[in-house]
């Protein structure tokens, strides 16, 4: 979804402490894959549906990691980025959107020349954090919290690109298509190949640059 500018009200949450608890992408990914092998998943609900989704998500992460290519627009936004950023991403291993999005975000961080550091934290284990960054009143993940070096929140993004969100809303609004929304959503991700994610993250970085310029 579109970026949302956050206010100082979250400063009291000690985001630095959540950052210390969070996992680098490699460890998060390893956790999800290890749990899938053991027929388990992250979170408190160990249902068959979520366990099966986690196994599918390992394959989805593999695909995104192999097919990701950087768009010129995003490359320009990264080149123009004036400040180091910390990306804290709230996620769960069973979440299909997370599997499509986190690998792309990590790839962006990797090509940022050290300007962006990314970590992931589990939603169910950190309800206080999740409830401060709801999407339309729901605990939807993934949720990207973009912070500066002092853990001030600059912007947020998620739980999915706006085009994908509109597709989901449209499918869910019709009882005939509602049961198919997950299948159609992942078809959209496969066809889009992270391009829309990159365009929206480029806008987020532009917003951050604007804020930094205005501050100086």
C-alpha positions as CSV (number, residue, x, y, z in Angstrom):
1,X,0.0,0.0,0.0
2,X,1.0,3.6,-0.2
3,X,3.5,5.1,2.3
4,X,2.3,6.6,5.5
5,X,4.1,9.3,7.4
6,X,4.3,8.4,11.1
7,X,4.4,10.9,14.0
8,X,6.5,11.0,17.1
9,X,4.0,9.1,19.2
10,X,5.9,5.8,18.5
11,X,9.1,7.1,20.0
12,X,8.1,6.0,23.5
13,X,7.9,2.4,22.2
14,X,11.7,2.0,22.3
15,X,12.0,0.9,18.7
16,X,15.7,0.4,19.3
17,X,14.8,-2.6,21.6
18,X,12.6,-4.1,18.9
19,X,15.5,-3.7,16.5
20,X,17.8,-5.6,18.8
21,X,15.3,-8.5,18.9
22,X,14.9,-8.6,15.1
23,X,16.6,-11.0,12.8
24,X,18.7,-10.2,9.7
25,X,17.0,-11.5,6.6
26,X,19.3,-14.6,6.3
27,X,18.4,-15.7,9.8
28,X,14.7,-15.0,9.3
29,X,14.7,-16.9,6.1
30,X,16.6,-19.8,7.6
31,X,14.1,-19.9,10.5
32,X,11.1,-20.1,8.1
33,X,12.8,-22.9,6.0
34,X,13.8,-24.9,9.1
35,X,10.3,-24.7,10.5
36,X,8.8,-25.8,7.2
37,X,11.0,-28.9,7.2
38,X,9.7,-29.8,10.7
39,X,6.1,-29.2,9.6
40,X,5.9,-26.1,11.7
41,X,5.6,-22.4,11.1
42,X,6.1,-19.1,12.9
43,X,3.4,-17.7,15.2
44,X,1.0,-19.3,17.7
45,X,-1.4,-20.9,15.3
46,X,0.2,-24.1,14.1
47,X,-2.6,-25.0,11.6
48,X,-2.3,-27.3,8.6
49,X,-3.2,-24.4,6.3
50,X,-0.4,-22.2,7.7
51,X,2.2,-25.0,7.7
52,X,1.4,-25.7,4.1
53,X,1.6,-22.0,3.2
54,X,5.0,-21.8,4.8
55,X,6.3,-24.6,2.6
56,X,5.0,-22.8,-0.4
57,X,6.6,-19.6,0.8
58,X,10.0,-21.1,0.8
59,X,9.7,-21.7,-2.9
60,X,8.3,-18.2,-3.4
61,X,11.3,-16.7,-1.6
62,X,13.6,-18.7,-3.8
63,X,11.9,-17.4,-6.9
64,X,12.0,-13.8,-5.9
65,X,15.6,-14.0,-5.0
66,X,16.5,-15.5,-8.4
67,X,14.4,-13.2,-10.5
68,X,14.8,-9.8,-8.8
69,X,16.2,-7.0,-11.1
70,X,16.7,-3.4,-10.0
71,X,14.7,-0.8,-11.9
72,X,16.4,2.4,-13.1
73,X,13.9,4.5,-11.1
74,X,14.8,2.7,-7.8
75,X,18.5,2.8,-8.6
76,X,18.2,6.6,-9.0
77,X,16.3,6.9,-5.7
78,X,19.0,4.8,-3.9
79,X,21.8,7.0,-5.5
80,X,20.1,10.1,-4.3
81,X,19.5,8.8,-0.7
82,X,21.2,11.2,1.6
83,X,20.9,9.3,4.9
84,X,21.4,5.8,6.3
85,X,18.1,4.0,7.0
86,X,17.0,1.1,9.2
87,X,14.2,-1.0,7.8
88,X,12.3,-3.0,10.5
89,X,9.8,-5.4,8.8
90,X,7.1,-7.1,10.8
91,X,6.3,-10.4,9.2
92,X,5.3,-14.1,9.7
93,X,6.6,-17.2,7.9
94,X,3.1,-18.3,6.8
95,X,2.2,-15.0,5.2
96,X,2.2,-15.2,1.4
97,X,2.7,-11.5,0.9
98,X,5.7,-11.6,3.2
99,X,7.3,-14.3,1.1
100,X,6.8,-12.2,-2.1
101,X,8.0,-8.9,-0.6
102,X,10.7,-9.5,2.0
103,X,13.2,-11.0,-0.5
104,X,12.7,-7.9,-2.8
105,X,13.2,-5.6,0.2
106,X,16.4,-7.4,1.1
107,X,17.7,-7.2,-2.4
108,X,17.1,-3.5,-2.4
109,X,19.0,-3.2,0.9
110,X,21.9,-5.2,-0.5
111,X,22.4,-2.9,-3.5
112,X,22.1,0.3,-1.4
113,X,25.8,0.5,-0.8
114,X,25.3,0.2,2.9
115,X,22.7,2.9,3.1
116,X,19.9,0.6,4.2
117,X,20.0,-2.1,6.8
118,X,17.1,-4.5,7.1
119,X,15.8,-6.7,9.9
120,X,12.6,-8.7,10.4
121,X,10.6,-9.3,13.5
122,X,7.7,-11.6,14.1
123,X,4.2,-10.2,14.5
124,X,2.6,-12.6,17.0
125,X,5.6,-12.3,19.4
126,X,5.5,-8.5,19.3
127,X,1.8,-7.4,19.5
128,X,2.7,-4.0,21.0
129,X,4.8,-3.1,18.0
130,X,2.3,-4.5,15.5
131,X,-0.6,-2.6,17.1
132,X,1.3,0.7,16.6
133,X,1.5,0.0,12.9
134,X,-1.9,-1.3,11.9
135,X,-3.1,-1.2,8.3
136,X,-6.8,0.0,8.2
137,X,-7.2,-1.3,11.7
138,X,-5.8,-4.8,11.0
139,X,-2.6,-6.6,11.9
140,X,-1.7,-7.1,8.3
141,X,1.9,-8.1,7.4
142,X,4.4,-7.5,6.1
143,X,4.8,-4.0,7.5
144,X,7.9,-2.0,6.7
145,X,8.9,0.6,9.3
146,X,11.5,3.0,7.8
147,X,13.6,4.7,10.5
148,X,16.7,6.9,10.7
149,X,19.8,6.0,12.6
150,X,18.2,7.3,15.8
151,X,15.2,5.1,15.4
152,X,12.9,7.9,14.5
153,X,10.1,6.7,12.2
154,X,10.2,8.4,8.8
155,X,7.6,6.4,6.9
156,X,5.9,3.0,6.7
157,X,4.8,0.7,3.8
158,X,2.7,-2.4,3.5
159,X,1.2,-4.9,3.7
160,X,1.3,-5.2,-0.2
161,X,1.6,-2.9,-3.2
162,X,-1.5,-0.7,-3.9
163,X,-2.3,-2.5,-7.2
164,X,-2.3,-5.9,-5.4
165,X,-4.4,-4.5,-2.6
166,X,-7.0,-3.3,-5.0
167,X,-7.1,-6.7,-6.7
168,X,-7.6,-8.4,-3.3
169,X,-10.4,-6.0,-2.4
170,X,-12.1,-6.5,-5.7
171,X,-11.9,-10.3,-5.5
172,X,-13.1,-10.5,-1.9
173,X,-16.1,-8.2,-2.7
174,X,-17.6,-10.9,-4.9
175,X,-18.6,-14.2,-3.3
176,X,-17.8,-16.0,-6.6
177,X,-14.2,-14.9,-6.6
178,X,-13.5,-14.5,-2.9
179,X,-12.2,-18.1,-2.5
180,X,-9.8,-17.5,-5.4
181,X,-8.1,-14.3,-4.1
182,X,-4.9,-16.0,-2.8
183,X,-4.3,-17.8,-6.0
184,X,-5.0,-14.7,-8.1
185,X,-2.8,-12.6,-5.9
186,X,0.2,-14.9,-6.3
187,X,-0.3,-15.0,-10.0
188,X,-0.1,-11.2,-9.9
189,X,3.1,-11.3,-7.9
190,X,4.6,-13.8,-10.4
191,X,3.7,-11.6,-13.4
192,X,4.8,-8.3,-11.8
193,X,8.2,-9.7,-10.8
194,X,8.6,-7.1,-8.0
195,X,8.4,-4.1,-10.3
196,X,5.5,-2.4,-8.5
197,X,7.2,-3.0,-5.1
198,X,10.3,-1.3,-6.5
199,X,8.3,1.7,-7.8
200,X,6.5,2.2,-4.4
201,X,9.8,1.9,-2.5
202,X,11.4,4.4,-4.8
203,X,8.6,6.8,-3.8
204,X,9.2,6.1,-0.2
205,X,12.9,6.9,-0.6
206,X,12.0,10.1,-2.4
207,X,9.8,11.0,0.6
208,X,12.6,10.3,3.0
209,X,14.9,12.5,1.0
210,X,12.4,15.3,0.9
211,X,12.0,15.1,4.7
212,X,15.8,15.2,5.2
213,X,16.2,18.2,2.8
214,X,13.4,20.1,4.6
215,X,15.0,19.4,8.0
216,X,18.3,20.9,6.7
